Amino acid sequence: MRPIPAFASASVCAFVLSGGFALAAQDVAKSTVPMMREHAPAQAKVFIVSPKDGATVAQDVVVKFGVEGIALAPTSASTPDSGHHHLLIDAKELPPLDAPIPNDATHKHYGKAQTDDTIHLESGTHTLQLDFGDARHMQFDPPLVSEKITIHVMP
């Protein structure tokens, strides 16, 4: 084995000490390699029990979630063939498949395996859709989503 020249060792040390290594690690964290998605059981489905499509509702809306063919479990129970609901409010499209479902005003998380929620919506027409995710908030393959419903919120 040949010895490493002193200038090469010094260059590596300077690179690491100057934060060069941290930058390289950041680049790895921002990798475009997609996260693996769990395969959805063949008969699994999610659906909105209520309100019904086209319903006129008050601003505080009770939304009930349904699931069949796959276990409902909190994010703390990372078991195969299980997951939890995410409610998409006025979402134009599904979140990207290669990243966790966002947690924002459009994507509400129910990681404690909740089966309903009371949400407050402004007056007007809104859409609701369920998107079932695994313990990592990743969508299944294929995605387990409900039909998108439209509701009309009265003041």
N, C-alpha and C positions, 0 to 999 in steps of 0.2 A: 504494500500500500504506500502510495506517495504522500509525503507531508503536504498540508495545505499551506500555500505561501502566506506569509504574515499579512500582506496587504489585502488578501481575499478574506481572511478571518476578520480583520479590522473593518472591512466594508460590510460584511454580514452583521457584525455587532452594531455598527453605526445605523444600518438599515432598521434593525429591530428596535434599538433605543430611540430612534427618531419617530417611531410610530408606524413605520412601514409595514410591520407585521400586522398591526391592528387594522390598517387599511385593507390588507389582503383578506383578513378575517371578515371584514365588513362586506367585501365583494362576494365572499362565499355566502354570507347570510342573505344577500340580495340576489342569490342565484335564481335563474329562471327555471330550474328543475322543478316540475310540478310535484306536489305532495300526493302520495298514493291514496286512493279512495277505496273504501270498503265496498264490496259487491252487495247490492241490494237483494234480499230474498225475492224470489220470483213473484209471489202473490202479495207482497207488501204494498200498502197504499195509505195515504194520509188524506184527510178531507176536513172541511169546515162543517161542523154540525149545525152551528147557528152563528150569526144570522144567515138567512137564506139569500141566495142571489136575487138582487132586485129589491131587497127589503128597504123600508124607510125606518130609520132608527133615531134615537136621541143621541146627543153628543157623547155621552158615556155609554159605550157599546160593550156588551158582554159577548165575547167571542169564545165559542167552545170548539175544541180541537178533537179530531178523531184519528185513530190509527188502527190498522189491521195488518196481521201477517209479519209484524216485527215488534220486538219488545220496546216499551217505553222505559227509559232509564235516565237517571241524572248523569251529568258529565263526570261525576266522581266514580261511577261504576262503568269502567271501560271494558265492557263485555261485548263479544261478537254479536252481531244481529240485534243491536239495540241502538237507541238514539233518543233525540229529543226534538221538540218543535222549535221552529223559528217562524215568526209571522212577518210577512212582507207587506208593508203598507204603501200603496201607491207606487210600487216598484215597476219600472218599465220593462225590466228583464231580470232573469235570474243572476245571482252573483257569479263571478268566474268560478269554474269548476276546479281549478288547480290551487285554490287558496281557501282558508277558512271563511265562513259566512261572516260578513262584517257585523259589527254591533253599533248601530246608529239609529236615527229616527225612522228610517225605512225598514230596518231589519231588527226586530225585537227577538231576544233570546229567552228561551225557557229551559235553561240548563238544570233546573231542579225537577224536571219531568212534569211540569204543570200541564193540565189539560184544559185550562181556560184562563181568561184574563179580561179585566175591564179596561178598555182603552178609551182615551178621550180624543175625539176628532173634531176638527172645525166643521162648520156647516158646509154642505156641498156634496159632491159625488166622489167616492173613494173606492179603491180596489183593495182586496185582501187576498192573500195566498199563503199557504203553509209550505215550508221548505224543511224537510226532516234532515237533521244532521247527526253525525256520530259524536263521540265524546270530545273530539278535537274540533267540532263545529264544521267539519268537512261534509259536503254533500255526498250521498251515496252514488254508486255507479250501477245503473242509471239513477239520476236524481229522483228522489221521492218527493213530489210536489203535488199539492191539491190543484183542483180547478181554480182559476182566479174568479172571484166573485166581485160584483159591483154592489155597493150599498149607497143609499142616499141619506145624509145626515141632516136632520132638521135642527134649527136653533132652539 
